[in-house]
């Protein structure tokens, strides 16, 4: 029996050879130095900030080199795959405007000529490459039971040596074809292991685009490459997919750094050119005096749905990611305020090799700044879209009073120093609810009754002083003129110098008007608020104060 025939018995259902697949996927016709990279998540749960971080960075490197970024779904771990996991991944990255040149667009559809892009649809490809290794004595069937594997692990733990199948523990490494066929005929279950040519005492040097030269022990583990269900393990699928899809750069978090010797060895075993690896530091969080990785269990802000539900603009999240990934981004942004933040070019040599501290407060400040640059009409439309999903009642009000709402949102907006009190679309209602009678009437906000609050002053103000046609200076001067009549100083400085003579200053009078008409002590420009409310609504609110 030939090795080729032997491989077909070990991999029943094998349809094609490695060489046939090599011909199906030609070299890409791209500019020199173009980066081809991928985002390759597993559909095992929610999409988190680490995914977004990696996919956005990979996408930007491909874009700025006129390259390709593809979406590949790694679903060969069927035990961990969740229902609708693939669709959720696609939706979440699309929500953030991360567009892939190729890849899965649904559980059944792909775009691009290097697919399919869902690993469970590529079973024959992996088996064709595994067959090549078997034919070249670089892979073998392993018949060890779960009980045997567990006993080996316990023995290694007791002896405090490396865990894994290598050396004397690789029981079936040198099994003959005849011995293997006999076991197969006896219906013994098996997997396919890679026959590692490495020696642990040897050292290898790998080049990382972020970390430079890294030294490792050579891999000597006989890793599983094909499982009992015929699907590959992550390590082997990674080799086959990245080679056939002509991936030039593998951008991933450093949890995969320890796997680098394995992946390099697999590429070398086939005689393939190694891709360039770039390992990004994980997102971390400060907790007391310690720093730890963001946790799915402990940190709700790890899920990208957290930002969607809060109404934080996707642009703000991406700007924040750029501040984390390249140390010179913030300086560039300050010098290029007229440019789009996506005009910034990432570079591997500016990527931090230490943990990237995730600062939610900084992200919220970036969000405030970004929203402050929006025109009122855009802020209105995006808030409308947000509230349609998360706040139907406020959505109906915004829709009902469109022009009025845009005017409200435009208060202190198109000015040299725009307001920065709105940090998300979810906080718009909090900041402007008092401008809607339906919400103002039902607002039970408690405010402290202060000594200088004067109902008589308010009544006089609305009946004898306030005029909707006044410009801002005239409006304010009229308030100052009425101050002495009610025991207030017309100037703040005068009040500070003679506090025993006055109840307060003109600032306190403005506070009385503000609280009576908005139930807030802090608001944007009071003049603009009153102008939009109109005299009749102001009068009605004062009467109920």
C-alpha positions, 0 to 999 in steps of 0.5 A: 500500500502506498502512502497516498492510499494510506492517507485516503483510508485515514481521511475517508471522503477526501476529494482533492489534493493539496496541489489541486487547492494550490491551483484554485487559489492563485497569487493575488494581484496587488500593489507591492507592500499591500497588506492582506490580513484577516479578522478571524473570530469564533462564534462562541459568544458576544463580540467584545472590545478586544475583537473590535480592537483587532478587527479595526486595526487589521482593517486600517493597515489593509486600507492604508496599503491598498490591501485586503482585509477579510472576515473569516469565521473560525467555527471548527470548535463545534462544542463552543459555537453558539446559535446565531453567533456568526450573524451576531459577529457580522452585525456587530462589526458592521455596526461599527462601519468595519467593512471587509473586502472579502468574507462571510456576509451570512451563515451561507453567503460569502463575497470574494474568490478565496472562500469559503470563509467559514471554516466548517465549510472548508473541511476537504481543504484541511484534509487535503493538507493533512493527507500531504503530511501523512504522505510525507511522514509528518503526521500519523493517526493516534489511537490514545483514549481520553483515559490514557491522555488524562493519565499522561497529563497527571503523570507530567503534573506530578513530575512537574514537567511540560504537559503534552504529547512529545517524546516518550509520551507520543505513543503512536508516533512510529506506528506502522501502516499495518498496525494502524489499519488493524486498529481501524478495522477494529473500529478504534477511534483516532485523531491525526497528529502532526509529527513535530520535527522540532527539539525543545532544547533548540531555540528559534528566532521569530520576527514580530512586526510589533515586538521585533525579534523574539526567541522561543524554544522550538516546538516538539509537541505532536499536536492534534491537527484533525479531530475525530469529527474530521475538522481541524484544530485552530493551529492547523486551520490557521496554516491552511487558510492563511496560506490559501488566502494569501494572508501576508500579515497576521494581526492578533492579540498576544495571547497567541504569542506562545503558539508562534513556534507551532505556527512557524513550524507548520509553515516551514514543514510545508516549505511556505513563506512565513506570514508577518506576525504582529501581536497586540497587547491585550486591553487591561484595566486598573483595579486598585493597585493591580492591572488585569485583563478586561474580563467578560465576567467582571467588565460590562464595558468589554462587550461592544453591545455596551456602547451600542446600548449607551448610544456612544458614537462608533466614531468615538470608539474608533478614535479611542482605539487609535489613541491606544494603538499608536502613541502619536495619534493624539498629537497628530489629531491635535495638529490636523483638526481639519482632517478625518481621524481615518486619515491617520496612518498606523505604523507597527513601530508605534504600537505599544508592547505593554498592556493597553490600559482601557480607560472608560472615562477617557473614552467618554470624554472623546465621545463628548468632544466628538458629539460637540462637533456634530451639527444639530441636524446630524445629532437629531437624526442619530439620536432619533435612530437610537431612541427608536430602538431604546426609548420609544417615548422620547423617540415619539417626541423627537419625531413630533417636534423635529424642527423644535428639537433641532433648535434645542440641540443647536443651543451653544453648538455652532460656536467657537467653544461648543457645549460638551455636556452630551456624551452619548445619544443615550444622554440627550434626553437627560440634558434636554428633557425640560424643553418638552412640556410632556417630560417637564410636567412629569419631572419630579426632580428635587431641587433645594429651596433656597432663601433667595428664591422669590415668587414675586420676582418671577411674576414681575419678571414675566409680566413686566420685563421679559420680551421675546423680541429682545436681543441677548444684551437687552434681555440681560440688561433688563434683568440687571435693572430689575435686581435692586427692586427685589434686593439683589445687586446688579453686578456680581462684584458689587454683591461680593463686596457688600453681601450684607446689603443684598439677597444675592446678585444678578447671577442668583436672579438668573438662577431663580429664572432657570430653576423655575423654567427648567428645574435645573440649576445648570443648563446651557444658555438661558437666553436661548432656552427662554427664546425657544420656550416662548413667553406663554410656556415660561409664564405657565411654568413660573405660575406652577413653580 
